[in-house]
Amino acid sequence: MDSMNLSKTEESKLEDIISEKKDNKKGNCIENGNSNSIDTKNILNSVIHGEHGGEGAGAINAPGSNGEIIDSSVIQNGSVLGVIKPHKLLPQPEVPAGVLAVGELNRSKSMPESFDMPAIGKFFREKSNSLSSAITKRLSSMRDQFDDDEKVMMMKSESNVTEFNLSGLKVIVNLTKGPMDEQGNRKMLGRVSFFSRSNCRDCTAVRSFLRKENLNYVEINVDVYPQREKELIERTGSANVPQIFLNEKLLGGLVALNSLRNSGMLEQKLEEMLAGKCPEDAPAPPVYGFDDDYEERTDEMIEIVRVLRQKLPIQDRIMRMKIVKNCFAGGELVEVLIHHLDCGRKKGVDIGKNLVRRHFIHHVFGENEFEDGKHFYRFLEHEPFISKCYNFRGSTNDNEPKDAAVLGQRLGKIMSALLESCASDDWHHLDYIGISNSEEFRRYTNLVQDLHRVNILMLSADEKLAFFLNLHNAMAIHAVIRVGHPGGMIDRRAFFSEFQYIVGGYSYSLSGLKDGILRSNRRAPFSLMRPFPSGDRRLEMAFPKVNPLIHFGLCNATRSSPAVRFFTPQSIESELRHAAREYFQRDDAMQVDLAKRTVYLNRIIKWYSADFGQEKEILKWITGYLDATKAGLLTHLMGDDGPVNVVYSSFDWSLNAWPKLFAATIGNS
């Protein structure tokens, strides 16, 4: 009762104060379209601070206190209108339906001006929890949407990758067929093997399919392993390739493979035939490190050569004010032959000439074939360049020299097979580590020893062109593996001039093959001297005229050079034209900017402008090797009689290695 009487007393006192204030302030109301507006703020302040003092203020502002009168305040037209609540013991006004109660209104609270560090941590934890909750809720709703939505777009590519396009989320799933091994290939008890040949399109298609299906396979290239061709004929009845085997059973060629794929029976066929362990009568994988048994014939002059190596006085001599090392006189050779063969001097001279033609011995200055007297000669293994020749292994090849045409074709087939397994699809990038560990490369290094005394002069023009193009590209690969790719200008010069092969009794470097043989003994860029001096016997192998297309068939193991390839003598010209067209399709080789009236060309064109001609002639010549788009732009640019600017782009000397782990950026020039 005391509390009720107190409340009534306060209410009556408040009413009196409000009535008094109304009378005093009636003329001072704010005119804002509402004539009944009163300045209640001043009234409340006077009540709170004037009548009750600090205690009254605490009673009014403290929610839940017995003297609570003011619940909240609302701003309207610049004035604060107080809301007076009845006493808690009196009936309370009901909240209209659909409107939150005043006490239930949650308002954001500003952080106090003075706070401690735990309060900051609590604040950020609350915000972090709110953010995590929102993200989790969003992902959960997206997952539910994926489960319930029946119209999800699914795109399946030929590489067995399915793409799900969701709102705000992209999921890529790699579909596999069965268990996979550590290399990402399908696990099989059986074995897939197929016979192939180099530069075979059908074999390339089969190889690509097996790789795409992640199937381990064994390839038996009969160009690399010639003795396996007999097995191919026995198993299939013909020498046609490709021939695919699932374990010991013959599946057929590319036509049979495509038929099974189109009918949808290939997967079932693979599972049936490869479910069991591979039997012993299946085609055996090639074995690394074993050569085929060739019937090597020793040279008919080898017995005489062995006698001469033992009995000739080989020593250093002085000739023309120069010290000539490891040589002997022609007269000394004739004397040994007379005593050993019991023949006349003329017979001895004829034998000496035959030894020179077979490249067992050479004149120290290359001046004559062979003459009796004080003319000095040396054996091939004693030549000063021999230490730089990487196809020399301590002794010359004394077997009967092989036919140069056959040897060149075999070299090209082995290197083509090597690229098919250790290069990118476009042959622009090579896996040099894989090449160095391959059986094909091991056989190649053995094969190039047969080049020591081969007779190059017996080749036709097309055979010789293919031979030297292929040899250059193979030597560049060998040089990268043995000595590494050069890093600077000085190292680059050594790379192209000091890595050499013995071919036909003479040494050839990469620069000697390109500039001396293929470019008719023209000077290399930034060089003051020709590769071969006058009177050099290697000039007999040089081409009389330069074919500009050779520049698109030569690869020097750099990214800006043309793709590495190996040619066949039968279609060398068409293959070179195709190489030129492919090269000019690259953006780093040729571009046309009509707005700037500028043609961008690779720096190869500038370096070898002597082979291509003047700039106008070059542009006309290039037009015949461009695709329709570039040819049209260039023709339009050259046809309006306006000036045409030619800009030569920088040459990327970095290694054309693949994968990128092996490539070290060397820089641009």
BELKAQUI-V460476 format. One line per field, one symbol per residue. psi: psi as a letter, one per 40 degrees, with the letter a starting at -180 (. if undefined). A space follows every 50 residues. Layout:
# BELKAQUI-V460476
psi = ???
This chain:
# BELKAQUI-V460476
psi = ddddddddddddddddddddddddedeeihhfeheehigddddddddddd ddaddddddddhheidfhdhdaihhhfeihhihhiiideihiiihihehi ideehhihhihidhiiddddddddddddddddddddddddddddddddhe fhhhhhieffhhhhhihehhhhhhhigiiiadeeihhidahhiiiiiifh ddddddddddddefhhihhgheddgdeedddddddeeieiiihhhhbehh daadddddddddeeedddddddeediihideihiiihhehiigighhiie edddddddddehghiiihhffihhifiiidddddddddddefiidddddd dddddddefdiiidefdichiiafhhiiideeidedeeheehfdiiheih hihdddddddddddddddddefiidefdhigdddddeidddddddddede edfigdeeiiddddddddddddddddddddddeiiidadddddddedehi ihhfeiihidddddddddfffiiihfieiidhiiehdeedeiidihhded eeehhffideiiihihihddfddddddddddddeeidedhihhddefhhh iieddddfddddaidddddddddeeiiddddddddddeeeeiihhhhhii hheihfihieddhhhdii.
